[in-house]
Structure formats: C-alpha cells, structure tokens
C-alpha cells in the first residue's frame, strides 16, 4: 500500500461555543449534586480527621481545632480500633466465596429453560429485603430455640441440651453475621455476572462445541477470560462492601459479644453517633484509615486483573 493509499485518520469533531455551553448546561445539575453531596462531604470529612471536633467543642459551637496526626496516634493506641480493623480484614474471607458462588449460579441460571426467570428473581429477593426484616428473620433462625438448632438437633448433629444462641456466642457470632452478608449480597453479584455472561457472543460457544470442547473446557477457555472485566468489578465492589459492613452488625449484634463482631465501620459509627462524646474528628480519622485500606486493596485488584482487562503492561 502506497502512502497515498493509506486511510486518512478521521478528522476531529469541531464543537461550537454554543454546543459546548449546552453540554455543560446538561451536566451542571449532576455536577452540582455531586459537589454538594459527595465532593464537599468527602473533603470536609477528610479535614475533620486531622482536627479535634466533637463533645464540648461541638456543644459550645466552637469550630474544629487542628491537631495534625493526634487522632491517628489515638487510633493506633486504641485496642478496640485495632480489633475492629482485624475483624474487617477477616471479613474479606467472604469475598472469594461470594464471587465463586455468584458466578457458578449465574452460569446455571443463564439457560433458556421454563421457569428460569422465577429462579433469577428468587435469588435477587434478599437484595431488596430491608435489613430490619432480614434481622428479625435471621435472629429467629439463630435463636437458641430457632430454626438452625432445630435442624441440627433433628439431624442428630448436636444434642438437645447443647443448643445455644449463635449470635450470643463469641466463637460463632462473627461467622453467623458473615453468612447474613453472604445471603444479602449473593443475588446482587449473580445479576452482574449474569449480565456479563449474556454479553458473550454465542458464536464463540458454538465454534468451541464444533471443535469438540466440553462444557468445562469452554468455561475456562471462553467464559472466564471474557468475564474478567466483570469479575474485576464484582471483586472490587465486594471487597469494599466487606470492609464497610455495618448494617448487619448493628442490627444483629451491635458489635458483640465481647466485640467479636465489632467492625471498623461500627467503630466509626459509635464514635460519631453513639454515647455523648460525638467525636467526629476521631471518627473521621478512622474512616480515612478504612478508605486507605480499601484503596490499597482496589489497587491490588487492578494489578491482578490488569493484563486481562486491557490495562496494559
């Protein structure tokens, strides 16, 4: 191909001042809402993490007092905060289990079979169930005289006189709350994976079948590679959600027993809104630590999936 035959690069579109102003006019309402309810609270909350604000100062209407890194020194010396961070990191155990289960079920319901729409909707019901209703249901299941102990007793896995409240035992409460988180998030990630699966061209599957590839081979050679962007998205969302878990802990155990379910967001919430101190400065500093850990884990996720999602080398 000669130089004259080479295709010319498309000319860049030229926008008039009127078009530019019109574009920003449409963006303005969303930008204003983001500035008021996202960017400003984020910036001000980050600033409060380096100040003394709350308690007497808040009650007297005094402005925040800059104290530098003192709040972070207080956090490092606080055994309860360290315990809450350990529990939040332990909560990350749920991420791979939740992702594998959601992907597996998404593959199963990605079939054009009679009644499959019912199963897709049924798996999504926990996502739209209010946490208060879910708390009542799971408290009933975990109660000493609840459903779980009844099943285990009738299956002769535990003796009748050895039943106990799963949320009242230090050894089981953490895992019991984690199961509720799994139950609530499972359908959400299943729907995301299902959307990714339905975006895979059917021609690829048909070509693999003609080449003699079995279902397992097609899954690892076609489905998984093409689903890497969706896997990355779900992994990021579930990692951040695990670090930020609060609702389940708050309504089921309130951090107990013996702080065994006390998470980092529970610490932030209690310092800011429980008791009479209202230590917004310390709570903001704890929130910044959680955000930093979430950012670090997000970077790790991107590095793991970078080559597979077009991120380059």
N, C-alpha and C positions, 0 to 999 in steps of 0.2 A: 504494500500500500504506500503510495507516494504521499508527500507532505500535503499536497492539495486535496488528496482523497480522505485525509483523516477527518473524522467527525469533529465539528466545532463544539466547544463547550457551550452549554446553554447560557444565554445572557441573563444576568441577574435582574430580577424584577425591580422596577423603579416605582417607589411609592410617593405620592404627592403628600404635601403637608396636611392636606385635608384627610387623606386616608390614615396617616399616622395619628393624628389627633382623634379621629373616630375610633381607632383601635384602642388607644389608651383610655378613651371615654368608656368603652365597654369593659375594660379591665379595672377601671377605677373602683367600682363598688366592692369587688372581691379584694382588691388590694387594701382598701380602707378597712374592711372587716378583718383581714389578716393582720394589719398593723395594730388594730385595737385589741384583738382577742388572742393573737399569737405572738407577734414580734415584741410588742411592748411588755406583756406579762413575762415573756422569756427574758428580756433584757433586765427588767426591774427585779425579777426573782433572782437572777444571777448576781445582780448588785447586792441584794439583801444578804446573800450568802457570805459576804465579807463585812457585814455590819452587825451591830447589836441592836435588835429591834424586837420588841415584844414586852410582855409583862408590864412593869411600871412605866417604861417609856411609851408604850402603846397606849396605856390607860391615861397618861397625862398629855397625850397628843404631841409628844416630842418626836422629832424626825429621827431616822436611823443614824446611828453613830458608827463611823468607820473604824473597824478593829482589825483589818487585814486578815491574816490566816488563823486568828484565835479560834474561830468556830471549828475549823478543820482539826486543830490540835485537841479541842474538846471531844470531837468525834472519835479520834484515834484513841483517846484515853477512856472512852465510854464502852464498857463491856457489852452493854445492850446493843449498841450500834454495830459492834463487831459481830455479835451473834446474829443480828438481823441481816447483815451482809452475807454471812456464811449460809444462812437459810435461803437467801435469794439466789446465791450461786448454786446451791444444791437443787433449787427449783429448776435449773436448766436441764436436769436429768429428763424432764418431761418432753423437751424439745425433739430429740431424735425419735422417741417412742411415738409422739403425737404425729410427727411428719410421716413416718413409715406407715402407721395405721391409716392415716388420712389418704395417703397415696394408694395404698392397697385397696381400700374400699372404693375410692374413686374409679380405679380400674374395673372393679366388679360392677359398679352401677353404670358404667359407660357402655351399656348394652341396650339395644333397641328391643327389649323384651316387654311383654304385657305386665303392667303394674310397676314398672321400674320407677316411674315418676313418683309413686307413693313412697318408695324407699328413700329416694333423694330428699323428698320433703320431710320424711320422718327423721332422717339423720340431722336435718337442719333445725328441728324444733328446739333443742337445747340452746341454740344460739340466740333465739328470740324469746326465751323464757326469762322472766325477770329474776334477778338474783334473790329477792325476798322469797318468791315462791320456790325457787330451787333450794334455798336454805332450809325451808320448812320440810321439803321432801327428803333431802339428804340427812337432816337431823333425825328424821323418823327412821331412815334406813340404818343410820349409825348408832341409834339409841341402844341402851342395854337390852331393852325388850323389843328392838327393832327388827326389820326385815333381814338384815345381814346375819345377825346372830341366830335368827330362826332358821335360815337356810343352812348355816354351818352346823347347827345343833342337829337338825334332821338328817344331814348328810354324815353325822357322827364324826365330824372333824374336830369339834370341841365339845366338852362336857356341858351339861345344862347349868351346872353350878359355877362354871368358869367364864360365863359371858360377862362382858364389860362394855362400857361406852367407848366407842372407837375414837371419838373426839375428846374424851377426857383422859386418855392415856398418853403419856409423853412419848412412848415408842411408836404409836400408831397415828397420832393426830396429824402429823405433817404429811404422811402418805395418804391419809384419808382426804385431806383438803386438796392435795395434788390430784387425786382421782376426780374430784369435782371440777377442777380446772380442765382436766383432760376431757371430761364429759361436755363441758360448755364450749370448748374450742374445736372439738373434733369435726363437727359439721361445717364450721366456717372454712377450715383449711381443705376439707373434702370438696367443697364447692369450687374453691380456687383451682385445685388440681383437676377437677372435672372440666372446668373451662379450658385449662391448658391441654388436656387430652383431646377435647373436641376440636382444638385448633391444629392438630396433627393431620396432615393430608392423608386421606385413605389410600391414595395411590402407593405410598411407601409401604404400608402394611400389605397391600395386595401383591406388590412386587416381591416382598420378603416371603410371602406364602408360596408364590410361584417358584422361588429359589429353594424352597424346602425348609425354611427356617421354622422351628416350632415356636410356641407361644412364649416360652421363657427366653429364647434367643431374640425374638422380636422385641420383647420388653427391654432387654439390656442394650440391644444394638440400635433401636429406633426410639422407643418411648422415653427412656431415661435421658439420652443425650438431648433430645428435642425439648424435654421438660426442665432442663437445667435452669433457665430463667425463672420459671415458676417455683422450682424448688428453692432457689435463692430468695425469692420474695417471701415465700412462706416461712423459710428458716429465719429470715430477718424479723418478720412480724412476730413469730412465736418466741424468739429469743428476747425481744424487747418486752413482750407481754409477760413472759416468765419473770423477768427482773422487776416488772411493775405490778405484780399481782397484789391486790389489796381487797377487793370486794369479798372474795370467798373467805379470806382470813377474818375480815372484820365481822361478817355476819355469822360465821360458824364457830369461831374460837376466840376472837378478839386478841389473837396473839398467843394464847395459852395452849395447853397447860405448861407452866414453867417456861414460858417464852419459846416453846418448841416450834411454834408456827409463826413466830414474830419475824416479819419480813422487812426489808429496807423501806418500802413504801408505807408500811404500817408505822415504822419509826417516824417517818416524815409527817404522817397524818397526826400521830399522837403528840408530837412536839408542837405542831402548829395549831391544832384544834381541840385537843383533849386537855383536861385539867384546867388550871388557872394561869399558867405561865404564858401561853400563846407565843412561844419563842420562834418567831418567824425567821429570824436570822439563822438560827441553828438548823431549823427545818429546811431552809433554802440551801444551806451548805450540804446537808445530807442528800437533798435532791440533785445537787450538782455532782456529787460523787456517783450516785446511781446513773446519771446521764453519761458521765465519763466512762463508766464500765460498759454501758450499753453501746456507746460509740466505739469503744475498743473491740467489742465482740462483733459489731457490724463490719468493721474494717477486716477482721479475720474472715468473716463470711464472704466478703467481696474478694479477698485474696484467694480463698479456696475455690471459688467458682469463677474467677476472673477469666481464665482462658476459655472456659466453656460458654461464657455468655457474651463474647465479643469484646471483653475488656482489654485485649491485647496483652503483650508481654511486659 
